[in-house]
Amino acid sequence: MPGMSSTPAPARLVDKALVPRFALLCLGIWLNAADTLVTATIMPSVAKEIGGYQYFGWSVAAYLTGSIVAGACSGKLSIAMGLRAATAISGLVYAIGCAMSALAPEFITFIVGRLVQGLGAGAVVALCYVAISALFPQNLWPRVYGAIAGVWGAATLLGPALGGLFAAVGFWRGVFWMFVVQAVIFVGAVMVMLPGGKREEGGGRIPSLQLALLVIGVSLIGGAGVVASPRLAVILAIGGMIGMVAMLAANTRTQDRLLPKSAADLRTATGLGLLTIFACEAAVIGFTVYGPAFIQARHDASPLLAGYVTGAIAAGWTACALIFGHVPAHKDGRFVRLGAGVIALGAALSAFAVPRGNLVETSLAFVVLGAGFGLCHAFIARRTIAGAPAEEQAMASGAVPTSQLIGGAVGSAGAGAMANVLGFGHHGIDAALATSQGVLLFGAFLPLTLIGFAAAWRLGRG
């Protein structure tokens, strides 16, 4: 073909020329993949030092919201600045956010740092996936995608260990400084290894209206938990839900979409799939946000142990995804339904085990919860994408992780609001309060798992 080198493309990732490129991608993905479990593990230590129990849910919500915004803008940024400059700037933004969190004298500054981290990390991950086509021959793309998926598994194992070790020695700020160093290394490697030319394809305008409505909706839901007036809290929560509905309505009336046009149409597989992903993620993210704090308070557990018990969710997900990930397409409807049902069961078990069970019961409940996602997530994604019109299948593919991020952001903000209503924002997480009010905190989101299950049941039809 014209413009192609006559030299045969390397066929192995271990080729000397490709190893540094693969390492660069792994580092970029790692910066985002390790964040959730690392941060969840250290959050009790953060709150003890600088306060802010009433903003606990924002530690995750702000990060995920930033990731959504950055991910939606990264393609435009790459076109305008070139892949190398866009990726380097995103890495610097991430480093700045980590430094802000590390230096934070109080919790508001910490949350702003988390938002900036999310902006940087969301763009870095999106641009790393773009960089695959620039760094590797086409015949290796599937293998690269599969290989970097292992980074997420490694983060499941290493994330709680890193957070737990730093928290155990009383230096939670060191976690963020460690990521600052890694981000600087990443930026240096990007400047050396990525091409600097501008991309000409993949354009499109940024869906600014939908992003603005999304940010407003998440902020209002989170704000409901930090106001003193119950009436104002209800108004803010309702306003947040209206903001989310308005975002979906705006998405159907513009060509600059954040999600496929059929995202709000529950008569389509795409709409049902995205609803299932959103509802299930929003329902269970509270276990990641508050699980480590409950485990430490109730069982006098170390941050390291609490992190690994919470990591059982990811372990169950990974194990089932590996075992059942190659189910043929004609059977995936069964796994869509089965997985959503197991998620609902795992969430119910976890809602009781975290505040009232022992560590073994909590770990097993988390494994069941994660197993539900591992059983169905890939098949929900497959049906969601296949159900979109041909011209929107690429957008539907990107909408799968975006819907999960939106669910996580909304669920984190909602969990923070509920925790403050129940008194956790004022007194922190103590054993007595955890036992008496914890079931209400986690159980309040169980109806979302039923919504997800109902959508999955319809999606699973032949």
C-alpha positions, 0 to 999 in steps of 0.5 A, spaced: 500 500 500 502 507 498 506 510 504 507 503 508 514 501 509 516 495 506 519 492 512 515 487 515 511 489 521 513 486 528 509 481 530 510 481 538 509 486 543 516 483 546 520 486 540 525 491 542 522 497 539 515 496 542 516 494 549 518 502 551 511 503 547 507 498 551 510 500 557 508 508 556 501 505 555 501 501 561 503 507 565 498 512 562 492 506 564 495 505 571 495 512 573 487 512 572 486 504 574 489 504 581 486 511 583 479 508 586 482 503 590 488 507 592 484 513 594 478 509 598 483 505 602 486 512 605 480 516 605 479 514 613 486 517 614 485 523 610 478 525 613 482 524 620 487 529 619 484 534 615 476 533 616 471 533 611 467 527 613 461 530 610 464 531 603 466 523 603 462 521 597 466 527 593 472 524 593 470 519 588 464 523 585 469 529 583 474 525 580 469 521 576 466 527 574 472 530 571 474 524 568 467 524 564 468 531 562 476 530 560 474 524 556 469 527 552 473 533 550 480 529 549 478 527 541 477 535 540 484 536 544 488 531 540 485 534 533 487 541 536 494 540 539 496 534 536 497 527 540 503 528 543 502 535 546 495 533 548 497 527 552 503 531 555 498 537 557 493 531 560 499 528 564 501 535 567 494 536 569 494 530 572 500 531 576 498 538 578 491 535 581 495 530 585 500 535 588 494 539 590 491 533 594 497 532 597 498 539 599 491 540 601 490 543 608 483 542 608 478 537 605 475 543 600 482 543 597 483 536 597 476 535 593 478 540 588 485 537 587 481 530 586 477 534 580 483 536 577 486 529 577 480 526 574 480 531 568 488 529 567 486 522 568 480 521 564 484 525 558 490 521 559 486 514 558 482 516 552 489 519 549 492 512 550 487 508 547 488 513 541 495 512 541 495 505 540 494 506 533 499 511 532 504 506 536 503 499 534 501 496 527 494 494 526 495 487 526 497 487 534 492 492 536 487 486 539 493 484 543 495 490 545 488 492 548 488 485 551 494 486 554 493 493 557 487 490 560 491 486 565 493 493 568 486 494 571 487 487 574 494 489 577 491 495 580 486 491 583 492 487 587 496 493 588 492 499 589 490 497 596 497 495 598 499 502 596 494 505 599 494 501 606 502 501 606 502 509 606 496 510 611 499 505 616 505 509 616 501 515 617 503 518 610 497 518 606 500 524 602 505 520 600 501 516 595 499 522 591 506 525 591 508 518 588 503 519 583 506 526 581 513 522 580 509 517 575 506 522 572 512 526 570 515 520 568 509 519 563 510 526 560 517 525 559 516 519 555 510 522 551 515 527 549 520 522 546 515 517 544 509 520 541 508 523 534 507 530 534 503 531 528 496 533 528 490 528 527 485 530 522 480 525 523 475 523 529 473 531 529 466 533 532 464 538 537 464 538 544 457 536 547 458 542 552 451 542 554 450 535 556 457 536 560 454 542 563 447 539 565 451 533 568 456 537 572 450 541 575 446 534 576 452 531 580 453 537 584 446 538 586 445 531 588 452 531 592 450 538 595 444 535 598 448 532 603 452 538 606 446 543 607 443 544 614 435 544 611 432 538 610 427 541 605 433 544 601 436 538 601 430 535 598 430 540 593 437 540 591 436 532 590 430 533 586 434 538 582 440 534 581 435 528 578 432 533 573 439 535 571 440 528 569 433 528 565 435 534 562 442 532 560 438 525 556 433 530 553 438 535 550 442 529 548 437 527 543 436 534 540 443 535 538 448 532 533 454 534 538 452 528 543 455 525 549 451 518 548 448 515 542 441 518 541 437 512 543 440 512 550 434 514 553 429 510 549 428 504 553 425 500 547 432 499 544 437 495 546 442 501 547 438 504 551 436 498 556 444 496 556 446 503 558 440 504 563 443 497 566 450 499 567 448 506 570 443 503 575 448 498 577 454 502 578 450 507 581 447 502 586 454 499 588 459 505 588 457 506 595 461 500 598 467 502 595 466 509 597 465 507 605 466 500 605 474 501 607 471 506 613 466 501 615 471 496 616 476 499 619 471 502 624 467 496 626 473 491 626 479 495 628 482 493 621 488 496 618 487 500 612 491 495 608 486 489 610 480 494 609 483 495 602 483 488 600 477 486 603 473 492 599 478 489 593 474 483 593 469 486 589 474 487 583 477 480 584 470 477 583 469 481 577 476 479 574 475 472 576 468 471 573 470 475 567 476 471 565 472 464 566 466 466 562 468 471 557 468 467 551 461 465 551 458 465 544 453 471 542 447 466 542 448 465 549 449 472 552 442 474 554 442 468 559 448 471 562 446 478 562 440 476 566 444 472 571 449 477 572 444 483 573 441 478 578 447 476 582 449 484 582 442 485 586 443 479 590 450 481 592 448 488 593 443 486 598 448 481 602 453 487 602 448 492 605 447 487 611 454 484 611 458 491 611 455 494 617 453 488 621 457 482 618 464 479 620 470 480 615 469 473 612 462 475 611 463 481 608 469 479 603 464 473 601 458 478 599 463 483 596 466 477 591 458 475 590 457 482 588 463 483 583 462 476 580 455 479 578 459 484 574 464 479 571 458 475 569 454 480 565 458 486 563 462 484 557 455 481 554 451 487 556 456 491 552 456 487 546 448 487 546 448 495 547 453 496 541 450 491 537 443 495 538 445 501 536 445 504 528 451 502 524 453 510 524 452 510 532 456 504 534 462 507 535 459 512 539 455 506 543 462 503 544 464 509 548 458 510 551 459 504 555 464 506 560 461 513 560 455 511 563 459 507 568 462 513 570 456 517 570 453 512 574 459 512 579 459 519 580 451 520 581 452 514 586 458 517 590 454 523 590 448 520 593 452 516 598 455 522 601 448 525 601 445 519 604 451 518 609 450 526 611 443 525 613 444 519 617 449 522 621 456 520 618 458 527 616 458 530 623 461 524 627 465 520 622 464 513 622 464 510 629 462 502 630 456 504 634 453 508 628 456 504 623 452 498 626 445 502 627 445 506 621 449 502 616 444 498 613 440 504 611 446 507 608 447 502 603 440 499 603 437 506 600 440 504 593 438 497 593 432 499 588 437 501 583 439 494 582 432 492 581 431 497 576 438 495 573 435 487 573 429 489 570 432 493 564 437 487 564 431 482 563 428 486 557 435 486 554 436 479 555 431 477 550 433 473 544 
